[in-house]
């Protein structure tokens, strides 16, 4: 049965596609709100009326991450209790409003406040999708579902880098940010009518919860946390070595993903590009990321837990090699287009390798191991990661402002990538051994 025929004849498949489309589009626009601010950063730093430098920009990013942490702590439990649909729609609406406010500010303090609130709102989208994914999809589909959903963040970065980067060549940065706010509002209206909380809302049978440590075709029809309170679930998480290892690995990978926020500035200053061209050039990272996470989700479902150790561990090792290439390549005294294409190729390969390792194992583990508390679990892991990235955003901006600062920046990333490779591999090994219990 082909896709079109199944879409017409299989109601569960039809509504599953609708749900994925809603989550894909919704998460794309909230990510565009953040990406637009990043793409506009070189033009903002060139605007003499704002009096911004890279240290101030790093602080704005750091406080934005603090907003993400705040949002994760609040919205994780909200999504589990109120349902993903309500929290998702609230996140889109608040993100639209605060991004619009960011575009009319002129002082560093007010930029920081607006970006902080915007990131609080954006944080609610991820646990909302964890809740909806657990309700709608069986275990055998969760890897590919998360792969499709996660690719939306990358496709939105590509759109922001190429389309909005090109737009920045002809319009002021304030108009650029206003366009993303309008786009988010339009999608929020569509989702209000099409997004559904549960299969039962459209007359379908609900998906029974099952323990994620069972790799068989017929997993047990109850989850070990089905009857637990939030406090009991938290204690269970804290007692799991897998929880701590995935937290440490996500902390490392969050720091590595911070590079994306500094990438337009890095390319502009290293290769003497205009703000618009630097934004366009930075699209190579999400291009590599989108392809790998979309394909990776389908492959992830086909891999046994033992094979994931080798595949994902190897991808992290290759990501580390890409950072090493950038570190060896970078020479601020002799910038030029001769090395630009080598750098862009390494950045694309870096995105290709790291993104599936960053997005898929954490989310699949959260839905499988967390059960009805999956939104809470994914937020706990995310908070650990964002605490690390917040610290590096404050530090990274200050480091980049130093003489030969980008070399020091890449040196730190290289060391973090090595640690992240080790911790993710250990997590995957323990996740495989959990099958024996």
C-alpha positions as CSV (number, residue, x, y, z in Angstrom):
1,X,0.0,0.0,0.0
2,X,1.6,3.3,-1.1
3,X,1.6,6.5,0.9
4,X,-1.4,8.1,-0.7
5,X,-3.6,5.1,-0.5
6,X,-2.7,4.5,3.1
7,X,-3.4,8.1,3.9
8,X,-6.9,7.8,2.5
9,X,-7.8,4.4,4.0
10,X,-5.9,4.3,7.3
11,X,-7.3,6.8,9.8
12,X,-4.6,6.3,12.4
13,X,-1.9,6.8,9.8
14,X,-3.7,9.9,8.5
15,X,-3.9,11.5,11.9
16,X,-0.4,10.5,12.7
17,X,0.8,12.4,9.6
18,X,-1.3,15.4,10.6
19,X,0.2,15.4,14.1
20,X,3.8,15.2,12.7
21,X,3.0,18.0,10.3
22,X,1.7,20.2,13.1
23,X,4.6,19.5,15.4
24,X,7.1,19.9,12.5
25,X,5.6,23.3,11.5
26,X,5.1,24.5,15.0
27,X,8.6,23.7,16.2
28,X,10.1,25.1,12.9
29,X,8.6,28.6,13.5
30,X,9.6,28.9,17.1
31,X,13.1,27.9,16.0
32,X,13.0,30.4,13.2
33,X,12.3,33.1,15.9
34,X,15.6,32.2,17.6
35,X,17.5,31.6,14.3
36,X,16.4,35.0,13.0
37,X,18.0,36.7,16.0
38,X,21.2,34.7,15.4
39,X,21.3,35.6,11.7
40,X,20.7,39.3,12.5
41,X,23.6,39.3,15.1
42,X,26.3,40.5,12.7
43,X,24.1,43.4,11.5
44,X,23.2,44.2,15.1
45,X,26.9,44.4,16.1
46,X,27.6,46.6,13.1
47,X,24.7,49.0,14.2
48,X,26.5,51.9,16.0
49,X,23.3,52.9,17.8
50,X,23.2,49.6,19.7
51,X,26.7,49.7,21.1
52,X,26.9,45.9,21.2
53,X,30.1,43.7,21.1
54,X,30.7,40.0,21.2
55,X,30.9,39.9,25.0
56,X,27.4,41.6,25.2
57,X,26.1,39.3,22.6
58,X,27.3,36.3,24.5
59,X,25.5,37.6,27.6
60,X,22.3,38.0,25.6
61,X,22.6,34.4,24.4
62,X,23.5,33.2,27.9
63,X,20.4,34.8,29.5
64,X,18.4,33.4,26.6
65,X,19.6,29.9,27.6
66,X,18.7,30.7,31.3
67,X,15.2,31.4,29.9
68,X,15.3,28.0,28.2
69,X,16.2,26.4,31.5
70,X,13.4,28.2,33.3
71,X,10.9,27.2,30.7
72,X,12.0,23.5,30.8
73,X,11.6,23.3,34.5
74,X,8.1,24.8,34.3
75,X,6.7,23.4,31.1
76,X,7.8,19.8,31.5
77,X,5.4,19.0,34.3
78,X,2.8,21.3,32.7
79,X,2.9,19.3,29.4
80,X,2.4,16.0,31.3
81,X,-0.5,17.3,33.3
82,X,-2.3,19.7,30.9
83,X,-1.5,17.9,27.7
84,X,1.0,18.8,25.0
85,X,-1.5,20.6,22.8
86,X,-2.3,23.4,25.2
87,X,1.3,24.0,26.2
88,X,2.5,23.9,22.6
89,X,-0.1,26.5,21.5
90,X,0.8,28.7,24.5
91,X,4.5,28.4,23.6
92,X,4.0,29.5,20.0
93,X,1.8,32.5,21.0
94,X,4.2,33.8,23.7
95,X,7.3,33.2,21.4
96,X,5.6,35.3,18.7
97,X,4.9,38.2,21.0
98,X,8.3,38.4,22.6
99,X,10.2,38.0,19.3
100,X,8.3,41.0,18.0
101,X,9.3,42.9,21.1
102,X,13.0,42.0,20.6
103,X,12.8,43.7,17.2
104,X,11.9,47.1,18.6
105,X,14.4,47.2,21.4
106,X,17.6,49.4,21.4
107,X,19.4,48.6,24.6
108,X,21.3,45.5,25.7
109,X,19.2,45.1,28.8
110,X,15.9,45.1,27.0
111,X,17.3,42.7,24.3
112,X,18.2,40.4,27.1
113,X,14.8,40.5,28.8
114,X,12.9,40.0,25.5
115,X,15.2,37.1,24.5
116,X,14.9,35.5,27.9
117,X,11.1,35.4,27.8
118,X,11.1,34.2,24.2
119,X,13.3,31.3,25.1
120,X,11.1,30.5,28.1
121,X,8.3,30.2,25.6
122,X,10.3,28.2,23.1
123,X,11.3,25.7,25.8
124,X,7.7,24.6,26.2
125,X,7.6,23.2,22.6
126,X,9.9,20.2,23.2
127,X,8.2,18.6,26.3
128,X,4.9,19.2,24.6
129,X,6.1,17.2,21.6
130,X,7.4,14.5,23.9
131,X,4.0,14.2,25.5
132,X,2.2,14.1,22.1
133,X,4.7,11.5,20.7
134,X,4.2,9.2,23.7
135,X,0.4,9.4,23.3
136,X,0.2,9.0,19.6
137,X,3.0,6.7,18.5
138,X,4.0,3.1,19.5
139,X,7.6,2.3,20.5
140,X,8.6,1.0,17.1
141,X,7.8,4.4,15.5
142,X,9.4,6.8,18.0
143,X,12.9,6.9,16.5
144,X,11.6,8.0,13.1
145,X,9.0,10.3,14.7
146,X,11.7,12.1,16.6
147,X,13.9,12.1,13.5
148,X,11.2,13.9,11.5
149,X,10.4,16.3,14.3
150,X,14.0,17.1,15.0
151,X,14.7,17.8,11.3
152,X,12.3,20.7,11.6
153,X,14.7,22.6,13.7
154,X,17.4,22.1,11.0
155,X,15.1,23.0,8.1
156,X,14.1,26.1,9.8
157,X,17.8,27.0,10.3
158,X,18.3,26.5,6.6
159,X,15.4,28.7,5.8
160,X,16.6,31.4,8.2
161,X,20.2,31.2,6.9
162,X,19.4,31.3,3.2
163,X,16.1,33.1,2.9
164,X,16.4,35.5,5.8
165,X,20.1,35.9,5.3
166,X,19.4,37.0,1.7
167,X,16.7,39.3,3.0
168,X,19.2,40.9,5.4
169,X,21.1,42.1,2.3
170,X,18.3,44.4,1.4
171,X,16.3,45.2,4.6
172,X,17.2,46.3,8.1
173,X,17.6,43.7,10.8
174,X,14.5,44.9,12.6
175,X,12.3,44.1,9.6
176,X,13.9,40.7,9.5
177,X,12.9,39.9,13.1
178,X,9.4,41.2,12.5
179,X,8.9,38.8,9.6
180,X,9.6,35.8,11.9
181,X,7.1,36.9,14.5
182,X,4.3,37.3,11.8
183,X,5.2,33.8,10.5
184,X,4.9,32.3,14.0
185,X,1.4,33.8,14.5
186,X,0.1,32.4,11.3
187,X,1.2,28.9,12.1
188,X,-0.2,29.1,15.7
189,X,-3.7,29.9,14.2
190,X,-3.5,26.8,11.9
191,X,-2.4,24.5,14.7
192,X,-5.3,25.7,16.9
193,X,-7.7,24.0,14.4
194,X,-5.7,20.9,13.4
195,X,-3.5,19.8,16.3
196,X,-5.2,17.1,18.5
197,X,-4.1,15.9,21.9
198,X,-5.0,12.2,21.7
199,X,-6.2,9.6,19.2
200,X,-9.4,9.4,21.3
201,X,-10.2,13.0,20.2
202,X,-10.7,11.7,16.6
203,X,-12.4,8.4,17.6
204,X,-9.3,6.2,17.6
205,X,-8.0,3.8,20.2
206,X,-5.3,5.2,22.5
207,X,-1.8,3.7,22.5
208,X,-1.1,1.6,25.7
209,X,2.1,2.6,27.6
210,X,4.9,0.0,27.5
211,X,8.3,-0.2,29.2
212,X,11.1,1.0,26.9
213,X,13.6,-1.6,28.0
214,X,11.8,-4.3,26.1
215,X,13.1,-4.7,22.6
216,X,10.7,-7.4,21.5
217,X,7.9,-7.0,19.0
218,X,5.3,-7.4,21.8
219,X,6.5,-5.3,24.8
220,X,4.7,-5.6,28.1
221,X,1.5,-3.6,28.3
222,X,2.4,-1.6,31.4
223,X,5.2,0.8,32.3
224,X,7.1,0.7,35.5
225,X,6.2,4.4,36.3
226,X,2.5,4.2,35.4
227,X,1.4,4.5,39.0
228,X,4.2,6.7,40.3
229,X,4.0,10.3,41.4
230,X,6.3,13.0,40.1
231,X,8.5,12.7,43.2
232,X,8.7,8.9,42.8
233,X,9.5,9.2,39.2
234,X,12.3,11.7,40.0
235,X,13.8,9.4,42.5
236,X,13.7,6.6,39.9
237,X,15.5,8.8,37.4
238,X,18.2,9.9,39.9
239,X,19.0,6.2,40.7
240,X,19.6,5.3,37.1
241,X,23.2,5.5,35.8
242,X,21.8,5.9,32.3
243,X,20.1,9.1,33.4
244,X,23.4,10.6,34.6
245,X,25.4,9.5,31.6
246,X,22.9,10.9,29.1
247,X,22.8,14.2,31.1
248,X,26.6,14.5,30.9
249,X,26.7,13.7,27.2
250,X,23.9,16.2,26.5
251,X,25.8,18.8,28.5
252,X,28.8,18.3,26.2
253,X,26.8,18.3,23.0
254,X,24.9,21.4,24.1
255,X,28.2,23.2,24.4
256,X,29.1,22.0,20.9
257,X,25.8,23.1,19.5
258,X,26.5,26.6,20.9
259,X,28.9,27.0,18.0
260,X,25.8,27.5,15.7
261,X,24.9,30.6,17.6
262,X,28.3,32.1,17.1
263,X,28.8,30.8,13.5
264,X,27.7,33.9,11.5
265,X,30.1,36.0,13.6
266,X,32.9,33.3,13.3
267,X,32.5,33.2,9.5
268,X,32.2,37.0,9.1
269,X,35.4,37.8,11.1
270,X,37.5,34.8,10.0
271,X,36.8,35.1,6.3
272,X,35.9,38.8,6.1
273,X,32.3,38.3,4.9
274,X,29.4,40.7,5.0
275,X,26.7,40.1,7.6
276,X,24.3,38.8,5.0
277,X,26.8,36.5,3.3
278,X,28.0,35.2,6.7
279,X,24.4,34.3,7.5
280,X,24.0,32.5,4.2
281,X,27.3,30.6,4.6
282,X,26.2,29.4,8.1
283,X,23.4,27.4,6.4
284,X,25.9,24.6,5.8
285,X,25.6,23.4,9.4
286,X,21.7,22.9,9.4
287,X,21.9,21.5,5.9
288,X,24.1,18.6,7.1
289,X,22.1,18.4,10.3
290,X,18.7,18.1,8.7
291,X,19.7,15.4,6.3
292,X,21.3,13.3,9.0
293,X,18.6,13.6,11.7
294,X,15.8,12.8,9.2
295,X,17.5,9.7,7.8
296,X,19.0,8.9,11.2
297,X,15.6,8.6,12.9
298,X,14.5,5.8,10.5
299,X,17.9,4.1,10.8
300,X,17.8,4.4,14.6
301,X,14.6,2.3,14.8
302,X,16.3,-0.5,12.7
303,X,19.4,-0.7,14.9
304,X,19.6,-2.9,17.9
305,X,20.9,-1.3,21.1
306,X,24.2,-3.0,20.6
307,X,24.7,-1.6,17.1
308,X,23.8,1.9,18.3
309,X,27.0,1.8,20.4
310,X,29.2,1.5,17.4
311,X,27.2,3.7,15.0
312,X,26.5,6.7,17.3
313,X,29.9,6.4,19.0
314,X,31.6,6.5,15.7
315,X,29.6,9.5,14.5
316,X,30.7,11.4,17.6
317,X,34.3,10.5,16.9
318,X,34.0,11.9,13.4
319,X,32.4,15.1,14.7
320,X,35.5,15.5,16.9
321,X,37.7,15.2,13.8
322,X,35.7,18.0,12.1
323,X,36.4,20.3,15.1
324,X,40.1,19.4,14.9
325,X,40.2,20.3,11.2
326,X,38.7,23.8,12.0
327,X,41.2,24.2,14.8
328,X,44.2,23.3,12.6
329,X,42.8,25.3,9.7
330,X,42.0,28.5,11.5
331,X,44.7,31.2,11.2
332,X,43.4,34.7,11.9
333,X,46.5,36.3,10.3
334,X,45.8,34.9,6.9
335,X,42.0,34.8,6.2
336,X,40.9,34.2,2.7
337,X,38.5,32.4,0.5
338,X,41.1,29.7,-0.2
339,X,40.3,28.0,3.1
340,X,36.6,29.0,3.3
341,X,35.3,26.0,1.4
342,X,37.4,23.6,3.5
343,X,36.0,25.2,6.6
344,X,32.4,25.1,5.3
345,X,32.8,21.4,4.4
346,X,34.1,20.6,7.9
347,X,31.2,22.5,9.5
348,X,28.6,20.7,7.3
349,X,30.2,17.3,8.2
350,X,30.2,18.4,11.9
351,X,26.4,19.0,11.7
352,X,25.9,15.8,9.8
353,X,27.6,13.7,12.6
354,X,26.6,15.4,15.8
355,X,22.9,16.2,15.4
356,X,21.5,12.6,15.4
357,X,23.6,11.9,18.5
358,X,22.3,15.0,20.2
359,X,18.6,14.8,19.4
360,X,17.5,11.2,19.0
361,X,18.9,9.0,21.9
362,X,17.9,11.5,24.5
363,X,14.3,11.8,23.3
364,X,13.7,8.1,22.6
365,X,15.2,7.3,26.1
366,X,12.9,9.9,27.7
367,X,9.7,8.6,26.1
368,X,10.6,4.9,26.7
369,X,12.1,5.2,30.2
370,X,9.9,8.1,31.5
371,X,6.5,6.7,30.4
372,X,3.8,9.1,31.5
373,X,6.5,11.3,33.0
374,X,8.4,11.6,29.7
375,X,7.9,15.4,29.4
376,X,9.4,15.8,32.9
377,X,12.3,13.5,32.1
378,X,13.2,15.2,28.8
379,X,13.2,18.5,30.6
380,X,15.5,17.4,33.3
381,X,18.0,16.2,30.7
382,X,17.6,19.3,28.7
383,X,18.1,21.5,31.8
384,X,21.4,19.8,32.5
385,X,22.4,20.5,28.9
386,X,21.3,24.1,28.8
387,X,23.1,24.9,32.1
388,X,26.3,23.9,30.4
389,X,25.5,25.8,27.2
390,X,24.5,28.9,29.2
391,X,27.9,28.9,31.0
392,X,29.7,28.5,27.6
393,X,27.7,31.3,25.9
394,X,28.8,33.8,28.6
395,X,32.3,32.5,28.4
396,X,32.4,32.0,24.6
397,X,31.5,35.6,23.8
398,X,34.3,36.9,26.1
399,X,36.8,34.4,24.7
400,X,35.9,35.4,21.1
401,X,36.6,39.0,21.9
402,X,40.2,38.2,22.8
403,X,43.2,38.4,20.5
404,X,43.2,35.1,18.6
405,X,40.0,34.3,20.4
406,X,38.4,32.0,17.9
407,X,41.4,29.7,18.2
408,X,40.8,29.4,22.0
409,X,37.1,29.0,21.3
410,X,37.8,26.0,19.1
411,X,40.3,24.5,21.5
412,X,37.6,24.3,24.2
413,X,35.1,22.8,21.8
414,X,37.7,20.1,20.8
415,X,38.2,19.0,24.4
416,X,34.4,19.0,25.1
417,X,33.8,16.9,22.1
418,X,36.2,14.2,23.3
419,X,34.4,14.0,26.7
420,X,31.0,13.9,24.9
421,X,32.1,11.0,22.8
422,X,33.1,9.0,25.8
423,X,30.0,9.7,27.9
424,X,27.5,9.0,25.0
425,X,29.3,5.7,24.3
426,X,29.1,4.7,27.9
427,X,25.3,5.6,28.0
428,X,24.7,3.4,24.9
429,X,26.6,0.5,26.4
430,X,24.5,0.7,29.6
431,X,21.3,1.1,27.6
432,X,22.2,-2.1,25.7
433,X,22.9,-4.0,29.0
434,X,19.5,-2.9,30.3
435,X,18.0,-5.5,28.0
436,X,19.5,-8.3,30.2
437,X,17.7,-7.2,33.3
